[in-house]
């Protein structure tokens, strides 16, 4: 699984893990896990796209694709110039599990 740069993973490995799909899919998976685990609770703002791209050492395009995937299943709402607000976890959980291909 893709990890953030600050979790002790070699920067070379970040963004290069392809076993479960594209970089954006891996970022989506990590952010999804952080949202359902409570790291980001409903009502909290996610870090900016630029900050997330930096943390994952990924391109802005990969980060935007990842955020778009999560927003599409209702985990948060993004407003241009404002940021991304986490919504209720139950809103998108079952849909996203299927999207990830989870059994």
ChimeraX commands (.cxc) that place a marker at each C-alpha (Angstrom):
marker #1 position 0.00,0.00,0.00 radius 0.5
marker #1 position 1.17,3.51,-0.79 radius 0.5
marker #1 position 2.23,5.45,2.29 radius 0.5
marker #1 position 2.90,9.06,3.02 radius 0.5
marker #1 position 6.43,10.36,2.91 radius 0.5
marker #1 position 6.36,11.01,6.67 radius 0.5
marker #1 position 5.67,7.32,7.52 radius 0.5
marker #1 position 9.27,6.21,7.10 radius 0.5
marker #1 position 8.94,4.88,3.57 radius 0.5
marker #1 position 11.75,5.57,1.14 radius 0.5
marker #1 position 10.83,8.49,-1.14 radius 0.5
marker #1 position 11.75,6.24,-4.05 radius 0.5
marker #1 position 8.90,3.88,-3.13 radius 0.5
marker #1 position 6.23,6.55,-2.79 radius 0.5
marker #1 position 4.17,6.90,-5.92 radius 0.5
marker #1 position 5.85,3.86,-7.43 radius 0.5
marker #1 position 3.77,1.11,-5.83 radius 0.5
marker #1 position 1.60,-0.25,-8.63 radius 0.5
marker #1 position 0.38,-3.60,-7.27 radius 0.5
marker #1 position -3.17,-2.37,-6.73 radius 0.5
marker #1 position -3.36,0.02,-9.65 radius 0.5
marker #1 position -2.40,3.54,-10.53 radius 0.5
marker #1 position -0.81,6.10,-8.23 radius 0.5
marker #1 position -4.11,7.96,-7.99 radius 0.5
marker #1 position -5.95,4.74,-7.03 radius 0.5
marker #1 position -3.37,4.07,-4.32 radius 0.5
marker #1 position -3.68,7.63,-2.99 radius 0.5
marker #1 position -7.47,7.23,-2.97 radius 0.5
marker #1 position -7.12,4.03,-0.97 radius 0.5
marker #1 position -4.85,5.66,1.63 radius 0.5
marker #1 position -7.09,8.72,2.01 radius 0.5
marker #1 position -10.18,6.50,2.21 radius 0.5
marker #1 position -8.59,4.48,5.03 radius 0.5
marker #1 position -7.63,7.69,6.84 radius 0.5
marker #1 position -11.19,8.99,6.58 radius 0.5
marker #1 position -12.89,5.79,7.79 radius 0.5
marker #1 position -10.32,5.34,10.57 radius 0.5
marker #1 position -11.19,8.77,11.93 radius 0.5
marker #1 position -7.97,10.60,11.13 radius 0.5
marker #1 position -10.20,12.97,9.16 radius 0.5
marker #1 position -13.59,13.22,10.84 radius 0.5
marker #1 position -16.81,14.60,9.34 radius 0.5
marker #1 position -16.62,18.39,9.34 radius 0.5
marker #1 position -12.81,18.48,9.09 radius 0.5
marker #1 position -10.98,19.90,6.11 radius 0.5
marker #1 position -8.53,17.72,4.18 radius 0.5
marker #1 position -5.07,19.14,3.52 radius 0.5
marker #1 position -4.82,21.16,0.32 radius 0.5
marker #1 position -4.27,19.33,-2.95 radius 0.5
marker #1 position -0.77,20.79,-3.15 radius 0.5
marker #1 position 0.04,19.58,0.38 radius 0.5
marker #1 position -1.34,16.10,-0.33 radius 0.5
marker #1 position 0.61,15.85,-3.59 radius 0.5
marker #1 position 3.75,16.82,-1.70 radius 0.5
marker #1 position 3.10,14.36,1.13 radius 0.5
marker #1 position 2.58,11.50,-1.32 radius 0.5
marker #1 position 5.31,12.75,-3.66 radius 0.5
marker #1 position 2.81,12.50,-6.50 radius 0.5
marker #1 position 1.84,14.82,-9.30 radius 0.5
marker #1 position -0.99,17.30,-8.84 radius 0.5
marker #1 position -2.84,15.44,-11.61 radius 0.5
marker #1 position -2.67,12.15,-9.66 radius 0.5
marker #1 position -3.82,13.92,-6.51 radius 0.5
marker #1 position -6.74,15.60,-8.31 radius 0.5
marker #1 position -7.80,12.25,-9.79 radius 0.5
marker #1 position -7.66,10.61,-6.36 radius 0.5
marker #1 position -9.69,13.38,-4.73 radius 0.5
marker #1 position -12.19,13.37,-7.57 radius 0.5
marker #1 position -12.74,9.61,-7.08 radius 0.5
marker #1 position -13.40,10.03,-3.37 radius 0.5
marker #1 position -15.61,13.07,-3.83 radius 0.5
marker #1 position -17.59,11.12,-6.42 radius 0.5
marker #1 position -18.64,8.57,-3.80 radius 0.5
marker #1 position -19.63,11.22,-1.27 radius 0.5
marker #1 position -16.80,11.05,1.27 radius 0.5
marker #1 position -16.18,14.77,1.03 radius 0.5
marker #1 position -17.16,17.85,-0.89 radius 0.5
marker #1 position -14.63,20.13,-2.55 radius 0.5
marker #1 position -15.26,23.81,-3.15 radius 0.5
marker #1 position -12.77,25.65,-5.37 radius 0.5
marker #1 position -10.69,28.06,-3.32 radius 0.5
marker #1 position -12.13,26.71,-0.05 radius 0.5
marker #1 position -10.87,23.13,0.25 radius 0.5
marker #1 position -12.33,19.69,0.83 radius 0.5
marker #1 position -14.76,19.11,3.69 radius 0.5
marker #1 position -15.13,15.53,4.98 radius 0.5
marker #1 position -18.75,14.36,4.99 radius 0.5
marker #1 position -20.32,11.46,6.86 radius 0.5
marker #1 position -18.23,8.30,6.45 radius 0.5
marker #1 position -21.36,6.19,5.95 radius 0.5
marker #1 position -22.23,8.26,2.88 radius 0.5
marker #1 position -19.64,6.71,0.60 radius 0.5
marker #1 position -18.27,3.62,2.35 radius 0.5
marker #1 position -20.15,0.82,0.62 radius 0.5
marker #1 position -19.80,2.42,-2.81 radius 0.5
marker #1 position -16.08,2.97,-2.38 radius 0.5
marker #1 position -15.45,-0.57,-1.12 radius 0.5
marker #1 position -16.90,-1.86,-4.37 radius 0.5
marker #1 position -14.92,0.66,-6.40 radius 0.5
marker #1 position -11.69,-0.58,-4.83 radius 0.5
marker #1 position -12.62,-4.14,-5.71 radius 0.5
marker #1 position -12.80,-5.19,-2.08 radius 0.5
marker #1 position -14.46,-8.49,-1.35 radius 0.5
marker link #1:1,2 radius 0.2
marker link #1:2,3 radius 0.2
marker link #1:3,4 radius 0.2
marker link #1:4,5 radius 0.2
marker link #1:5,6 radius 0.2
marker link #1:6,7 radius 0.2
marker link #1:7,8 radius 0.2
marker link #1:8,9 radius 0.2
marker link #1:9,10 radius 0.2
marker link #1:10,11 radius 0.2
marker link #1:11,12 radius 0.2
marker link #1:12,13 radius 0.2
marker link #1:13,14 radius 0.2
marker link #1:14,15 radius 0.2
marker link #1:15,16 radius 0.2
marker link #1:16,17 radius 0.2
marker link #1:17,18 radius 0.2
marker link #1:18,19 radius 0.2
marker link #1:19,20 radius 0.2
marker link #1:20,21 radius 0.2
marker link #1:21,22 radius 0.2
marker link #1:22,23 radius 0.2
marker link #1:23,24 radius 0.2
marker link #1:24,25 radius 0.2
marker link #1:25,26 radius 0.2
marker link #1:26,27 radius 0.2
marker link #1:27,28 radius 0.2
marker link #1:28,29 radius 0.2
marker link #1:29,30 radius 0.2
marker link #1:30,31 radius 0.2
marker link #1:31,32 radius 0.2
marker link #1:32,33 radius 0.2
marker link #1:33,34 radius 0.2
marker link #1:34,35 radius 0.2
marker link #1:35,36 radius 0.2
marker link #1:36,37 radius 0.2
marker link #1:37,38 radius 0.2
marker link #1:38,39 radius 0.2
marker link #1:39,40 radius 0.2
marker link #1:40,41 radius 0.2
marker link #1:41,42 radius 0.2
marker link #1:42,43 radius 0.2
marker link #1:43,44 radius 0.2
marker link #1:44,45 radius 0.2
marker link #1:45,46 radius 0.2
marker link #1:46,47 radius 0.2
marker link #1:47,48 radius 0.2
marker link #1:48,49 radius 0.2
marker link #1:49,50 radius 0.2
marker link #1:50,51 radius 0.2
marker link #1:51,52 radius 0.2
marker link #1:52,53 radius 0.2
marker link #1:53,54 radius 0.2
marker link #1:54,55 radius 0.2
marker link #1:55,56 radius 0.2
marker link #1:56,57 radius 0.2
marker link #1:57,58 radius 0.2
marker link #1:58,59 radius 0.2
marker link #1:59,60 radius 0.2
marker link #1:60,61 radius 0.2
marker link #1:61,62 radius 0.2
marker link #1:62,63 radius 0.2
marker link #1:63,64 radius 0.2
marker link #1:64,65 radius 0.2
marker link #1:65,66 radius 0.2
marker link #1:66,67 radius 0.2
marker link #1:67,68 radius 0.2
marker link #1:68,69 radius 0.2
marker link #1:69,70 radius 0.2
marker link #1:70,71 radius 0.2
marker link #1:71,72 radius 0.2
marker link #1:72,73 radius 0.2
marker link #1:73,74 radius 0.2
marker link #1:74,75 radius 0.2
marker link #1:75,76 radius 0.2
marker link #1:76,77 radius 0.2
marker link #1:77,78 radius 0.2
marker link #1:78,79 radius 0.2
marker link #1:79,80 radius 0.2
marker link #1:80,81 radius 0.2
marker link #1:81,82 radius 0.2
marker link #1:82,83 radius 0.2
marker link #1:83,84 radius 0.2
marker link #1:84,85 radius 0.2
marker link #1:85,86 radius 0.2
marker link #1:86,87 radius 0.2
marker link #1:87,88 radius 0.2
marker link #1:88,89 radius 0.2
marker link #1:89,90 radius 0.2
marker link #1:90,91 radius 0.2
marker link #1:91,92 radius 0.2
marker link #1:92,93 radius 0.2
marker link #1:93,94 radius 0.2
marker link #1:94,95 radius 0.2
marker link #1:95,96 radius 0.2
marker link #1:96,97 radius 0.2
marker link #1:97,98 radius 0.2
marker link #1:98,99 radius 0.2
marker link #1:99,100 radius 0.2
marker link #1:100,101 radius 0.2
marker link #1:101,102 radius 0.2
marker link #1:102,103 radius 0.2
view
